[in-house]
Amino acid sequence: MLLTGIMTDVYASLFMSVMAIMPNLFAEGQATTDIGIGVGLKYLGAGVAAIGVLGAGIGQGIVGQGACLAIGRNPEMASKITSTMIIAAGIAESGAIYALVIAVLLAFVVN
């Protein structure tokens, strides 16, 4: 269960990194040798920032596991446990959203 969430976030980070690089690879009239080291480092930084999603995946996996165990032990409290789990998952996801925003800013805004 935990590994599935982590792998999904890793794949999302890799996809974000590749999508950030693709416009420069297919730009018309621009050879790939014209891209300087600064541009490469910019995309590397965006990829590293996108890896911050990994922590959110781990956190959400742990929250989901705890909620499933708690509901299994006490099914009558399922509604309260579920609402608490959703709040905790939202808090864990906020870090992933910040990492995604930083990655997009590094890839497309920073010169």
A tleap script that builds the chain and sets N, CA, C and O, in Angstrom:
source leaprc.protein.ff14SB
mol = sequence {
  NMET LEU LEU THR GLY ILE MET THR ASP VAL
  TYR ALA SER LEU PHE MET SER VAL MET ALA
  ILE MET PRO ASN LEU PHE ALA GLU GLY GLN
  ALA THR THR ASP ILE GLY ILE GLY VAL GLY
  LEU LYS TYR LEU GLY ALA GLY VAL ALA ALA
  ILE GLY VAL LEU GLY ALA GLY ILE GLY GLN
  GLY ILE VAL GLY GLN GLY ALA CYS LEU ALA
  ILE GLY ARG ASN PRO GLU MET ALA SER LYS
  ILE THR SER THR MET ILE ILE ALA ALA GLY
  ILE ALA GLU SER GLY ALA ILE TYR ALA LEU
  VAL ILE ALA VAL LEU LEU ALA PHE VAL VAL
  CASN
}
set mol.1.N position { 0.827 -1.190 0.000 }
set mol.1.CA position { 0.000 0.000 0.000 }
set mol.1.C position { 0.869 1.251 0.000 }
set mol.1.O position { 0.643 2.177 -0.779 }
set mol.2.N position { 1.848 1.268 0.868 }
set mol.2.CA position { 2.731 2.427 0.951 }
set mol.2.C position { 3.568 2.561 -0.312 }
set mol.2.O position { 3.782 3.669 -0.805 }
set mol.3.N position { 4.042 1.434 -0.838 }
set mol.3.CA position { 4.888 1.464 -2.029 }
set mol.3.C position { 4.119 1.955 -3.246 }
set mol.3.O position { 4.697 2.625 -4.102 }
set mol.4.N position { 2.844 1.644 -3.346 }
set mol.4.CA position { 2.042 2.091 -4.487 }
set mol.4.C position { 1.951 3.609 -4.531 }
set mol.4.O position { 2.095 4.200 -5.602 }
set mol.5.N position { 1.718 4.250 -3.399 }
set mol.5.CA position { 1.656 5.709 -3.356 }
set mol.5.C position { 2.987 6.348 -3.679 }
set mol.5.O position { 3.039 7.376 -4.354 }
set mol.6.N position { 4.070 5.744 -3.201 }
set mol.6.CA position { 5.400 6.281 -3.472 }
set mol.6.C position { 5.710 6.187 -4.954 }
set mol.6.O position { 6.195 7.152 -5.544 }
set mol.7.N position { 5.440 5.044 -5.564 }
set mol.7.CA position { 5.758 4.874 -6.978 }
set mol.7.C position { 4.917 5.803 -7.848 }
set mol.7.O position { 5.408 6.311 -8.856 }
set mol.8.N position { 3.678 6.030 -7.481 }
set mol.8.CA position { 2.843 6.965 -8.232 }
set mol.8.C position { 3.440 8.362 -8.192 }
set mol.8.O position { 3.477 9.055 -9.208 }
set mol.9.N position { 3.905 8.773 -7.025 }
set mol.9.CA position { 4.496 10.102 -6.902 }
set mol.9.C position { 5.839 10.193 -7.615 }
set mol.9.O position { 6.172 11.239 -8.172 }
set mol.10.N position { 6.608 9.120 -7.606 }
set mol.10.CA position { 7.876 9.119 -8.342 }
set mol.10.C position { 7.608 9.250 -9.835 }
set mol.10.O position { 8.284 10.014 -10.525 }
set mol.11.N position { 6.624 8.507 -10.337 }
set mol.11.CA position { 6.287 8.614 -11.756 }
set mol.11.C position { 5.777 10.009 -12.100 }
set mol.11.O position { 6.084 10.532 -13.171 }
set mol.12.N position { 5.004 10.614 -11.208 }
set mol.12.CA position { 4.519 11.976 -11.447 }
set mol.12.C position { 5.676 12.963 -11.479 }
set mol.12.O position { 5.674 13.890 -12.289 }
set mol.13.N position { 6.665 12.776 -10.607 }
set mol.13.CA position { 7.832 13.661 -10.599 }
set mol.13.C position { 8.640 13.509 -11.881 }
set mol.13.O position { 9.078 14.501 -12.463 }
set mol.14.N position { 8.835 12.279 -12.320 }
set mol.14.CA position { 9.569 12.058 -13.565 }
set mol.14.C position { 8.821 12.644 -14.755 }
set mol.14.O position { 9.433 13.243 -15.640 }
set mol.15.N position { 7.510 12.477 -14.782 }
set mol.15.CA position { 6.708 13.037 -15.864 }
set mol.15.C position { 6.823 14.552 -15.894 }
set mol.15.O position { 6.957 15.145 -16.965 }
set mol.16.N position { 6.772 15.189 -14.711 }
set mol.16.CA position { 6.903 16.651 -14.629 }
set mol.16.C position { 8.261 17.096 -15.139 }
set mol.16.O position { 8.359 18.096 -15.851 }
set mol.17.N position { 9.306 16.371 -14.784 }
set mol.17.CA position { 10.647 16.739 -15.229 }
set mol.17.C position { 10.778 16.618 -16.745 }
set mol.17.O position { 11.354 17.490 -17.394 }
set mol.18.N position { 10.245 15.543 -17.302 }
set mol.18.CA position { 10.335 15.344 -18.749 }
set mol.18.C position { 9.503 16.388 -19.484 }
set mol.18.O position { 9.939 16.914 -20.508 }
set mol.19.N position { 8.321 16.693 -18.981 }
set mol.19.CA position { 7.477 17.683 -19.642 }
set mol.19.C position { 8.080 19.084 -19.570 }
set mol.19.O position { 7.801 19.918 -20.431 }
set mol.20.N position { 8.893 19.351 -18.565 }
set mol.20.CA position { 9.546 20.654 -18.474 }
set mol.20.C position { 10.637 20.795 -19.528 }
set mol.20.O position { 10.910 21.903 -19.990 }
set mol.21.N position { 11.252 19.702 -19.907 }
set mol.21.CA position { 12.361 19.743 -20.863 }
set mol.21.C position { 11.872 19.668 -22.308 }
set mol.21.O position { 12.537 20.196 -23.200 }
set mol.22.N position { 10.745 19.037 -22.561 }
set mol.22.CA position { 10.287 18.776 -23.924 }
set mol.22.C position { 10.158 20.009 -24.817 }
set mol.22.O position { 10.543 19.925 -25.983 }
set mol.23.N position { 9.642 21.152 -24.349 }
set mol.23.CA position { 9.526 22.293 -25.268 }
set mol.23.C position { 10.869 22.743 -25.841 }
set mol.23.O position { 10.931 23.137 -27.005 }
set mol.24.N position { 11.922 22.695 -25.069 }
set mol.24.CA position { 13.228 23.092 -25.582 }
set mol.24.C position { 13.813 22.063 -26.532 }
set mol.24.O position { 14.571 22.419 -27.434 }
set mol.25.N position { 13.481 20.812 -26.349 }
set mol.25.CA position { 14.023 19.789 -27.234 }
set mol.25.C position { 13.424 19.871 -28.632 }
set mol.25.O position { 14.090 19.550 -29.616 }
set mol.26.N position { 12.173 20.297 -28.722 }
set mol.26.CA position { 11.504 20.332 -30.012 }
set mol.26.C position { 11.319 21.741 -30.567 }
set mol.26.O position { 10.539 21.932 -31.500 }
set mol.27.N position { 12.011 22.719 -30.018 }
set mol.27.CA position { 11.894 24.091 -30.512 }
set mol.27.C position { 12.491 24.181 -31.915 }
set mol.27.O position { 13.567 23.643 -32.178 }
set mol.28.N position { 11.787 24.860 -32.803 }
set mol.28.CA position { 12.269 24.986 -34.175 }
set mol.28.C position { 13.404 25.990 -34.242 }
set mol.28.O position { 13.362 27.038 -33.597 }
set mol.29.N position { 14.411 25.665 -35.022 }
set mol.29.CA position { 15.517 26.578 -35.247 }
set mol.29.C position { 16.507 26.658 -34.107 }
set mol.29.O position { 17.399 27.506 -34.131 }
set mol.30.N position { 16.382 25.823 -33.134 }
set mol.30.CA position { 17.307 25.868 -32.004 }
set mol.30.C position { 17.993 24.511 -31.898 }
set mol.30.O position { 17.348 23.484 -31.686 }
set mol.31.N position { 19.294 24.529 -32.049 }
set mol.31.CA position { 20.053 23.291 -31.913 }
set mol.31.C position { 20.231 22.973 -30.436 }
set mol.31.O position { 20.243 23.867 -29.590 }
set mol.32.N position { 20.368 21.704 -30.145 }
set mol.32.CA position { 20.520 21.320 -28.741 }
set mol.32.C position { 21.873 21.750 -28.181 }
set mol.32.O position { 22.039 21.802 -26.963 }
set mol.33.N position { 22.836 22.059 -29.036 }
set mol.33.CA position { 24.138 22.504 -28.535 }
set mol.33.C position { 24.101 23.954 -28.078 }
set mol.33.O position { 25.015 24.402 -27.386 }
set mol.34.N position { 23.055 24.701 -28.454 }
set mol.34.CA position { 22.945 26.097 -28.037 }
set mol.34.C position { 22.473 26.248 -26.594 }
set mol.34.O position { 22.553 27.336 -26.024 }
set mol.35.N position { 21.988 25.174 -26.011 }
set mol.35.CA position { 21.487 25.238 -24.640 }
set mol.35.C position { 22.679 25.221 -23.697 }
set mol.35.O position { 23.485 24.291 -23.719 }
set mol.36.N position { 22.788 26.253 -22.870 }
set mol.36.CA position { 23.915 26.368 -21.960 }
set mol.36.C position { 23.724 25.556 -20.694 }
set mol.36.O position { 22.686 24.932 -20.478 }
set mol.37.N position { 24.747 25.583 -19.872 }
set mol.37.CA position { 24.689 24.829 -18.626 }
set mol.37.C position { 23.673 25.426 -17.661 }
set mol.37.O position { 23.115 24.713 -16.827 }
set mol.38.N position { 23.431 26.732 -17.768 }
set mol.38.CA position { 22.447 27.360 -16.891 }
set mol.38.C position { 21.050 26.812 -17.106 }
set mol.38.O position { 20.304 26.605 -16.149 }
set mol.39.N position { 20.694 26.577 -18.364 }
set mol.39.CA position { 19.378 26.023 -18.670 }
set mol.39.C position { 19.284 24.589 -18.154 }
set mol.39.O position { 18.259 24.184 -17.605 }
set mol.40.N position { 20.350 23.835 -18.333 }
set mol.40.CA position { 20.360 22.463 -17.825 }
set mol.40.C position { 20.232 22.411 -16.317 }
set mol.40.O position { 19.511 21.573 -15.776 }
set mol.41.N position { 20.932 23.305 -15.642 }
set mol.41.CA position { 20.842 23.342 -14.180 }
set mol.41.C position { 19.460 23.791 -13.720 }
set mol.41.O position { 18.971 23.354 -12.678 }
set mol.42.N position { 18.832 24.674 -14.508 }
set mol.42.CA position { 17.477 25.116 -14.174 }
set mol.42.C position { 16.517 23.933 -14.202 }
set mol.42.O position { 15.706 23.766 -13.291 }
set mol.43.N position { 16.605 23.117 -15.238 }
set mol.43.CA position { 15.725 21.960 -15.337 }
set mol.43.C position { 16.075 20.896 -14.305 }
set mol.43.O position { 15.190 20.192 -13.817 }
set mol.44.N position { 17.338 20.775 -13.973 }
set mol.44.CA position { 17.734 19.846 -12.919 }
set mol.44.C position { 17.136 20.280 -11.580 }
set mol.44.O position { 16.652 19.449 -10.813 }
set mol.45.N position { 17.172 21.581 -11.305 }
set mol.45.CA position { 16.562 22.099 -10.084 }
set mol.45.C position { 15.065 21.878 -10.057 }
set mol.45.O position { 14.496 21.573 -9.008 }
set mol.46.N position { 14.420 22.030 -11.213 }
set mol.46.CA position { 12.976 21.780 -11.280 }
set mol.46.C position { 12.673 20.313 -11.010 }
set mol.46.O position { 11.689 19.991 -10.344 }
set mol.47.N position { 13.507 19.432 -11.521 }
set mol.47.CA position { 13.319 18.002 -11.255 }
set mol.47.C position { 13.521 17.658 -9.798 }
set mol.47.O position { 12.778 16.854 -9.235 }
set mol.48.N position { 14.530 18.267 -9.178 }
set mol.48.CA position { 14.780 18.018 -7.754 }
set mol.48.C position { 13.622 18.556 -6.916 }
set mol.48.O position { 13.219 17.927 -5.938 }
set mol.49.N position { 13.088 19.712 -7.294 }
set mol.49.CA position { 11.939 20.257 -6.565 }
set mol.49.C position { 10.716 19.363 -6.733 }
set mol.49.O position { 9.920 19.220 -5.805 }
set mol.50.N position { 10.562 18.766 -7.898 }
set mol.50.CA position { 9.421 17.882 -8.131 }
set mol.50.C position { 9.533 16.590 -7.331 }
set mol.50.O position { 8.520 15.940 -7.069 }
set mol.51.N position { 10.734 16.210 -6.943 }
set mol.51.CA position { 10.906 15.008 -6.132 }
set mol.51.C position { 10.339 15.225 -4.727 }
set mol.51.O position { 10.129 14.260 -3.993 }
set mol.52.N position { 10.090 16.475 -4.349 }
set mol.52.CA position { 9.469 16.754 -3.065 }
set mol.52.C position { 8.099 16.117 -2.917 }
set mol.52.O position { 7.579 16.012 -1.806 }
set mol.53.N position { 7.515 15.695 -4.016 }
set mol.53.CA position { 6.231 15.010 -3.987 }
set mol.53.C position { 6.371 13.650 -3.299 }
set mol.53.O position { 5.391 13.103 -2.795 }
set mol.54.N position { 7.567 13.116 -3.281 }
set mol.54.CA position { 7.811 11.810 -2.671 }
set mol.54.C position { 7.422 11.807 -1.195 }
set mol.54.O position { 6.814 10.849 -0.717 }
set mol.55.N position { 7.764 12.855 -0.483 }
set mol.55.CA position { 7.410 12.933 0.933 }
set mol.55.C position { 5.906 12.939 1.157 }
set mol.55.O position { 5.407 12.340 2.110 }
set mol.56.N position { 5.194 13.613 0.278 }
set mol.56.CA position { 3.732 13.633 0.395 }
set mol.56.C position { 3.147 12.250 0.146 }
set mol.56.O position { 2.180 11.856 0.797 }
set mol.57.N position { 3.723 11.524 -0.781 }
set mol.57.CA position { 3.249 10.161 -1.046 }
set mol.57.C position { 3.452 9.248 0.144 }
set mol.57.O position { 2.583 8.441 0.476 }
set mol.58.N position { 4.599 9.376 0.784 }
set mol.58.CA position { 4.863 8.570 1.980 }
set mol.58.C position { 3.897 8.955 3.094 }
set mol.58.O position { 3.332 8.088 3.760 }
set mol.59.N position { 3.710 10.255 3.293 }
set mol.59.CA position { 2.807 10.714 4.346 }
set mol.59.C position { 1.375 10.268 4.130 }
set mol.59.O position { 0.703 9.851 5.073 }
set mol.60.N position { 0.905 10.352 2.901 }
set mol.60.CA position { -0.464 9.938 2.623 }
set mol.60.C position { -0.631 8.431 2.753 }
set mol.60.O position { -1.685 7.953 3.174 }
set mol.61.N position { 0.401 7.687 2.395 }
set mol.61.CA position { 0.338 6.236 2.570 }
set mol.61.C position { 0.240 5.845 4.029 }
set mol.61.O position { -0.520 4.945 4.388 }
set mol.62.N position { 1.007 6.519 4.872 }
set mol.62.CA position { 0.964 6.232 6.305 }
set mol.62.C position { -0.392 6.625 6.894 }
set mol.62.O position { -0.949 5.898 7.717 }
set mol.63.N position { -0.919 7.774 6.474 }
set mol.63.CA position { -2.235 8.213 6.961 }
set mol.63.C position { -3.319 7.225 6.538 }
set mol.63.O position { -4.175 6.859 7.343 }
set mol.64.N position { -3.286 6.800 5.292 }
set mol.64.CA position { -4.284 5.841 4.813 }
set mol.64.C position { -4.189 4.505 5.523 }
set mol.64.O position { -5.207 3.891 5.845 }
set mol.65.N position { -2.965 4.053 5.767 }
set mol.65.CA position { -2.775 2.799 6.482 }
set mol.65.C position { -3.339 2.893 7.898 }
set mol.65.O position { -4.031 1.987 8.361 }
set mol.66.N position { -3.039 3.989 8.576 }
set mol.66.CA position { -3.550 4.164 9.933 }
set mol.66.C position { -5.066 4.228 9.978 }
set mol.66.O position { -5.693 3.681 10.886 }
set mol.67.N position { -5.652 4.898 8.998 }
set mol.67.CA position { -7.114 4.991 8.960 }
set mol.67.C position { -7.747 3.630 8.707 }
set mol.67.O position { -8.751 3.287 9.331 }
set mol.68.N position { -7.171 2.860 7.804 }
set mol.68.CA position { -7.716 1.523 7.532 }
set mol.68.C position { -7.619 0.625 8.760 }
set mol.68.O position { -8.552 -0.115 9.069 }
set mol.69.N position { -6.493 0.692 9.456 }
set mol.69.CA position { -6.343 -0.106 10.673 }
set mol.69.C position { -7.334 0.331 11.746 }
set mol.69.O position { -7.922 -0.508 12.429 }
set mol.70.N position { -7.520 1.638 11.896 }
set mol.70.CA position { -8.447 2.140 12.913 }
set mol.70.C position { -9.890 1.765 12.593 }
set mol.70.O position { -10.647 1.400 13.493 }
set mol.71.N position { -10.275 1.849 11.331 }
set mol.71.CA position { -11.639 1.470 10.949 }
set mol.71.C position { -11.836 -0.035 11.120 }
set mol.71.O position { -12.921 -0.485 11.489 }
set mol.72.N position { -10.791 -0.808 10.850 }
set mol.72.CA position { -10.880 -2.254 11.057 }
set mol.72.C position { -11.076 -2.615 12.519 }
set mol.72.O position { -11.776 -3.579 12.828 }
set mol.73.N position { -10.473 -1.859 13.416 }
set mol.73.CA position { -10.615 -2.117 14.850 }
set mol.73.C position { -11.948 -1.612 15.403 }
set mol.73.O position { -12.539 -2.236 16.284 }
set mol.74.N position { -12.413 -0.479 14.877 }
set mol.74.CA position { -13.619 0.151 15.420 }
set mol.74.C position { -14.485 0.675 14.270 }
set mol.74.O position { -14.438 1.867 13.966 }
set mol.75.N position { -15.271 -0.188 13.629 }
set mol.75.CA position { -16.056 0.231 12.460 }
set mol.75.C position { -17.118 1.295 12.750 }
set mol.75.O position { -17.537 2.010 11.840 }
set mol.76.N position { -17.553 1.407 13.998 }
set mol.76.CA position { -18.580 2.396 14.327 }
set mol.76.C position { -18.064 3.823 14.188 }
set mol.76.O position { -18.849 4.746 13.972 }
set mol.77.N position { -16.772 4.010 14.308 }
set mol.77.CA position { -16.168 5.350 14.235 }
set mol.77.C position { -15.667 5.684 12.828 }
set mol.77.O position { -14.858 6.598 12.665 }
set mol.78.N position { -16.131 4.964 11.823 }
set mol.78.CA position { -15.612 5.124 10.464 }
set mol.78.C position { -15.781 6.548 9.936 }
set mol.78.O position { -14.879 7.062 9.274 }
set mol.79.N position { -16.903 7.190 10.208 }
set mol.79.CA position { -17.120 8.538 9.660 }
set mol.79.C position { -16.161 9.554 10.277 }
set mol.79.O position { -15.637 10.415 9.571 }
set mol.80.N position { -15.928 9.464 11.588 }
set mol.80.CA position { -14.992 10.390 12.224 }
set mol.80.C position { -13.555 10.115 11.791 }
set mol.80.O position { -12.774 11.043 11.582 }
set mol.81.N position { -13.214 8.843 11.658 }
set mol.81.CA position { -11.856 8.485 11.230 }
set mol.81.C position { -11.621 8.955 9.801 }
set mol.81.O position { -10.547 9.463 9.481 }
set mol.82.N position { -12.625 8.788 8.942 }
set mol.82.CA position { -12.482 9.201 7.545 }
set mol.82.C position { -12.303 10.707 7.425 }
set mol.82.O position { -11.472 11.170 6.644 }
set mol.83.N position { -13.067 11.474 8.186 }
set mol.83.CA position { -12.920 12.931 8.097 }
set mol.83.C position { -11.554 13.377 8.611 }
set mol.83.O position { -10.941 14.279 8.040 }
set mol.84.N position { -11.079 12.759 9.672 }
set mol.84.CA position { -9.741 13.082 10.175 }
set mol.84.C position { -8.671 12.682 9.165 }
set mol.84.O position { -7.687 13.398 8.986 }
set mol.85.N position { -8.860 11.538 8.504 }
set mol.85.CA position { -7.898 11.085 7.503 }
set mol.85.C position { -7.844 12.055 6.324 }
set mol.85.O position { -6.762 12.339 5.810 }
set mol.86.N position { -8.988 12.561 5.894 }
set mol.86.CA position { -9.015 13.495 4.765 }
set mol.86.C position { -8.297 14.789 5.122 }
set mol.86.O position { -7.576 15.344 4.292 }
set mol.87.N position { -8.483 15.275 6.342 }
set mol.87.CA position { -7.778 16.485 6.776 }
set mol.87.C position { -6.274 16.243 6.809 }
set mol.87.O position { -5.498 17.081 6.350 }
set mol.88.N position { -5.860 15.099 7.350 }
set mol.88.CA position { -4.424 14.791 7.421 }
set mol.88.C position { -3.828 14.610 6.028 }
set mol.88.O position { -2.699 15.035 5.782 }
set mol.89.N position { -4.565 13.989 5.120 }
set mol.89.CA position { -4.070 13.826 3.750 }
set mol.89.C position { -3.957 15.173 3.047 }
set mol.89.O position { -3.035 15.383 2.259 }
set mol.90.N position { -4.877 16.079 3.321 }
set mol.90.CA position { -4.789 17.429 2.744 }
set mol.90.C position { -3.571 18.179 3.237 }
set mol.90.O position { -2.920 18.891 2.472 }
set mol.91.N position { -3.262 18.020 4.515 }
set mol.91.CA position { -2.062 18.662 5.055 }
set mol.91.C position { -0.813 18.069 4.417 }
set mol.91.O position { 0.122 18.799 4.087 }
set mol.92.N position { -0.789 16.752 4.241 }
set mol.92.CA position { 0.364 16.114 3.604 }
set mol.92.C position { 0.481 16.529 2.139 }
set mol.92.O position { 1.588 16.678 1.621 }
set mol.93.N position { -0.644 16.713 1.478 }
set mol.93.CA position { -0.633 17.077 0.056 }
set mol.93.C position { -0.183 18.513 -0.170 }
set mol.93.O position { 0.293 18.843 -1.255 }
set mol.94.N position { -0.326 19.373 0.835 }
set mol.94.CA position { 0.071 20.771 0.650 }
set mol.94.C position { 1.561 20.891 0.330 }
set mol.94.O position { 1.954 21.755 -0.454 }
set mol.95.N position { 2.380 20.051 0.918 }
set mol.95.CA position { 3.810 20.060 0.589 }
set mol.95.C position { 4.062 19.676 -0.854 }
set mol.95.O position { 4.946 20.236 -1.503 }
set mol.96.N position { 3.291 18.725 -1.363 }
set mol.96.CA position { 3.434 18.326 -2.763 }
set mol.96.C position { 3.014 19.449 -3.698 }
set mol.96.O position { 3.628 19.648 -4.746 }
set mol.97.N position { 1.982 20.178 -3.330 }
set mol.97.CA position { 1.538 21.296 -4.162 }
set mol.97.C position { 2.599 22.387 -4.193 }
set mol.97.O position { 2.867 22.964 -5.247 }
set mol.98.N position { 3.205 22.675 -3.042 }
set mol.98.CA position { 4.281 23.671 -3.008 }
set mol.98.C position { 5.464 23.222 -3.864 }
set mol.98.O position { 6.048 24.028 -4.589 }
set mol.99.N position { 5.819 21.941 -3.784 }
set mol.99.CA position { 6.924 21.421 -4.595 }
set mol.99.C position { 6.603 21.532 -6.081 }
set mol.99.O position { 7.475 21.873 -6.881 }
set mol.100.N position { 5.368 21.247 -6.449 }
set mol.100.CA position { 4.966 21.353 -7.850 }
set mol.100.C position { 5.016 22.794 -8.336 }
set mol.100.O position { 5.466 23.054 -9.452 }
set mol.101.N position { 4.561 23.731 -7.514 }
set mol.101.CA position { 4.601 25.149 -7.893 }
set mol.101.C position { 6.044 25.612 -8.074 }
set mol.101.O position { 6.346 26.325 -9.031 }
set mol.102.N position { 6.928 25.222 -7.179 }
set mol.102.CA position { 8.340 25.600 -7.300 }
set mol.102.C position { 8.948 24.991 -8.554 }
set mol.102.O position { 9.710 25.656 -9.256 }
set mol.103.N position { 8.620 23.731 -8.846 }
set mol.103.CA position { 9.156 23.091 -10.048 }
set mol.103.C position { 8.681 23.801 -11.312 }
set mol.103.O position { 9.467 24.009 -12.237 }
set mol.104.N position { 7.411 24.172 -11.361 }
set mol.104.CA position { 6.882 24.871 -12.537 }
set mol.104.C position { 7.517 26.248 -12.668 }
set mol.104.O position { 7.859 26.669 -13.773 }
set mol.105.N position { 7.678 26.954 -11.554 }
set mol.105.CA position { 8.324 28.271 -11.604 }
set mol.105.C position { 9.765 28.163 -12.084 }
set mol.105.O position { 10.209 28.971 -12.900 }
set mol.106.N position { 10.493 27.178 -11.589 }
set mol.106.CA position { 11.877 27.002 -12.032 }
set mol.106.C position { 11.949 26.643 -13.507 }
set mol.106.O position { 12.836 27.112 -14.221 }
set mol.107.N position { 11.027 25.819 -13.963 }
set mol.107.CA position { 11.094 25.347 -15.341 }
set mol.107.C position { 10.662 26.401 -16.352 }
set mol.107.O position { 11.247 26.483 -17.433 }
set mol.108.N position { 9.663 27.201 -16.034 }
set mol.108.CA position { 9.087 28.065 -17.053 }
set mol.108.C position { 9.227 29.563 -16.802 }
set mol.108.O position { 9.086 30.342 -17.745 }
set mol.109.N position { 9.498 29.996 -15.581 }
set mol.109.CA position { 9.518 31.427 -15.285 }
set mol.109.C position { 10.930 31.945 -15.087 }
set mol.109.O position { 11.277 32.999 -15.619 }
set mol.110.N position { 11.747 31.232 -14.337 }
set mol.110.CA position { 13.099 31.698 -14.014 }
set mol.110.C position { 13.958 31.670 -15.269 }
set mol.110.O position { 13.988 30.673 -15.990 }
set mol.111.N position { 14.652 32.767 -15.522 }
set mol.111.CA position { 15.525 32.831 -16.708 }
set mol.111.C position { 16.914 32.369 -16.380 }
set mol.111.O position { 17.782 32.355 -17.252 }
savepdb mol mol.pdb
quit
